């Protein structure tokens, strides 16, 4: 079959080259329109359910809302995990589904389950709603709006009803969440004493307000000639008109003020005003009050294209903003920056690599036509892989690009060995015309037959990464897939384009004689082999000892699942004392922002505190988040800036803080549900016990070397005003519990009686106490509650009132209560840190019988990834042995190939030691790739020796072994040099934006190439001679 493909390519070389050109052109077009993103979608299918329960405290929301929703969803098909966070007035349940489940199917499953539970929720709880489906990284753009001319209400109104709808209409935007400003609310502020004097209850006022405004259909009038529609307008935004609304009463109350007459109007006992809706959060932009608009991208959206479309829409709105004195901060967080920086770095790497590769090829081949034939094959294979990646719907991201970078070694080797062998055979025969075609045909098949087996061996080596699960699978499966696609495409190009191009460009050209320096190199190499072949035992023992030392050093290295990402953006999580007010958080945040902006390199600082009115965060006002955007700087400069931020935050002892990168935040949250790299989950039924154990674990964790940013995620201790109704008193005065609860809710929470509409604006009309009546906790006892028969009693006579402490948040996982301690290790050896933490906790924390722990986060994911890689690599090794047995049909050849692989460890281990002594998943991928490269070189060397024995009639002898090595010396050196130079920019840029994963991979491959090349060219020939003769069937099997 291979012979038929090569012969067809040589028969129609122009057709093959034209098709190759069309493929390259189409590949460039695909690159131009492909979807680019930071990472592949790494979060499994999820659905977040948000339910508002106004006025209820956390434990009430947990019992009445969260648990019923969890129970309805947990038994649904495909559910893998259910997590929830409950705070006062809000429940957020996150459902994680099994991998590879269609996310839209997952949402349908949740929607069906919610349909069963919605009707069972208590009165006053709003219907559960599914949050929009967003991408893994969620954030698309954070926009800040600040104005000296507009009031906070006017600014909020402008952003909410003008800017937000326009940006939501941009294709690819999933959600636009508003923070800050004052949301307009028409308020009927009732004076309790005036209300009581007129013998009215809060319920009467709510009913009157509902009757004062409304929207109804008017129908139509049918005349003989036309239909006339009736438009009924019963709404008004005028507070004076609303104040004139009539409150139905039978007669003036005996205690009514003198002069009170019918009809009784709202303005007689209440103030109708443009007020501010209750705030659950706020924002500061550059330390100033403003409005934040946080845009999230849709699942599968092209981050670059959507970002640019949003920015184009903002450019359209810019004149309107300037005319109203609004300053726009368009890049408080712009993830597209990371993609653009990464792509710019990769473009530079590609240009540098291309120049270096061309120089090396010319240095060895000494002929521009031969260089052209070799070089053209490289982009063709990579572009073919890009076309397939785009066709299956994947994005072009750092991981797919990493796979293409790692595949460079194999792609270059495919191109080099084919052209080098063709040039060498043409040089030996000086063939022309049809004879040249036969020479090219035979020279191609001579190396291609074993290359087929070598290619599939390399693909099998990377196969374990395709089978990884969880976060690591989402990350590295695209890398392994793009590598495999590029490798297979390279094989196809080498069988078709390379011989066709060689026929067109080289058949009439007399090949240059081999360079004198290459001849001298071959002579010295051969002399070295002759000298060392007399001492095979020493060579074998020495190689084995070096390999064993490298293997023994591996456990001494630190380990991490993913390296820190340098996207030019930090997230500071800040926690104040539970119960801290928004006013206090604003004052504190302004000072923190001022100090952060004083740090060189920081461009913008944005703070959100609490939660957005329509967001899915379950944060109380005491929890805050600062987003810190940096200017362009190196990875080391970012590390220094992160340290400077931590130092600045030390001046605020009342704040518990942790400093994270944004991508690290998202990755950690996908692993454990928490934003920190390490999380200790404490499970148990009793909340007080969970708090005690969590506090003890936090205290122990702070003593473990390398621990920083130690936080207990849901601390208790927030001030509560508890109202316990007394049934005997209620019965004595003729009250129902609902009478009292409704009065308290309307007075302090506020009751939305109606909504009015102003063009596209929807404005709530609420009834509540005036602000002055809601500032003194002790005054609640004087709140008057009225019965249906007119009896009025102070609340203190109907309930026991007490100031106490309670919890603001309750977390669940798997329908179990949990408390969480999070940590952000300063060491890169996260696995070792977690092991030390586990030992310290086991030794110093005594757990109650009903409490148990779970250590989650990056270390857990790392252990799972290593275990899966070990198991899958074992299966892949069996497959490789089977493939090699089919290729060579000789056990000694198979064992010799496998024996060379461990030697690649030596250079890789040395590279890890020199670049930080930390093993990440990227480093492990580098080691796996090295195994494939070493095995490939060994296969080709042994196959060429088999060719000399079986086809060219050479006899088994040391000169034959030396000849086979001499003839493979140049392609092996060329491949190693070209691969090394192609990966060198990635290795040198390790830790820079977009190279955090590829950098360690490239470093390991570079180090391993040095020792593996030495192994292939020096140790392997001596092993072959020591354990030969090899069976002549080798060549037959290879072909």
Secondary structure as UniProt FT lines:
FT   HELIX           2..11
FT   HELIX           13..33
FT   STRAND          46..52
FT   TURN            54..55
FT   HELIX           58..61
FT   HELIX           62..66
FT   HELIX           67..74
FT   TURN            77..78
FT   STRAND          79..87
FT   TURN            88..89
FT   STRAND          90..97
FT   TURN            99..100
FT   HELIX           103..117
FT   HELIX           118..120
FT   TURN            123..124
FT   STRAND          129..130
FT   STRAND          134..147
FT   HELIX           152..158
FT   HELIX           159..163
FT   HELIX           164..168
FT   TURN            171..172
FT   STRAND          173..180
FT   STRAND          184..190
FT   HELIX           192..197
FT   TURN            198..199
FT   HELIX           202..212
FT   STRAND          217..222
FT   STRAND          227..231
FT   HELIX           239..243
FT   STRAND          246..247
FT   TURN            254..255
FT   TURN            258..259
FT   STRAND          264..265
FT   HELIX           266..268
FT   STRAND          270..276
FT   STRAND          281..285
FT   TURN            286..287
FT   STRAND          288..289
FT   STRAND          291..298
FT   TURN            299..300
FT   HELIX           303..323
FT   TURN            324..325
FT   STRAND          326..333
FT   HELIX           336..365
FT   HELIX           368..391
FT   TURN            392..393
FT   HELIX           398..429
FT   HELIX           433..466
FT   HELIX           470..506
FT   TURN            507..508
FT   HELIX           516..532
FT   HELIX           533..535
FT   HELIX           536..554
FT   TURN            555..556
FT   STRAND          558..559
FT   STRAND          569..575
FT   TURN            578..579
FT   HELIX           582..597
FT   TURN            600..601
FT   STRAND          602..610
FT   TURN            613..614
FT   TURN            621..622
FT   STRAND          623..630
FT   HELIX           635..649
FT   TURN            650..651
FT   TURN            653..654
FT   STRAND          656..661
FT   HELIX           662..672
FT   STRAND          678..683
FT   HELIX           687..701
FT   TURN            702..703
FT   TURN            705..706
FT   STRAND          711..712
FT   TURN            713..714
FT   STRAND          716..725
FT   HELIX           727..733
FT   HELIX           737..744
FT   HELIX           745..749
FT   STRAND          751..758
FT   TURN            759..760
FT   STRAND          761..769
FT   HELIX           771..774
FT   HELIX           777..782
FT   STRAND          784..786
FT   TURN            788..789
FT   STRAND          792..794
FT   HELIX           795..797
FT   STRAND          799..807
FT   STRAND          809..813
FT   TURN            814..815
FT   STRAND          816..823
FT   HELIX           830..844
FT   TURN            849..850
FT   STRAND          852..857
FT   HELIX           858..888
FT   HELIX           891..901
FT   TURN            902..903
FT   HELIX           904..914
FT   TURN            915..916
FT   STRAND          918..919
FT   HELIX           921..950
FT   HELIX           958..988
FT   TURN            989..991
FT   TURN            993..994
FT   HELIX           996..1014
FT   HELIX           1015..1019
FT   HELIX           1020..1027
FT   HELIX           1033..1038
//
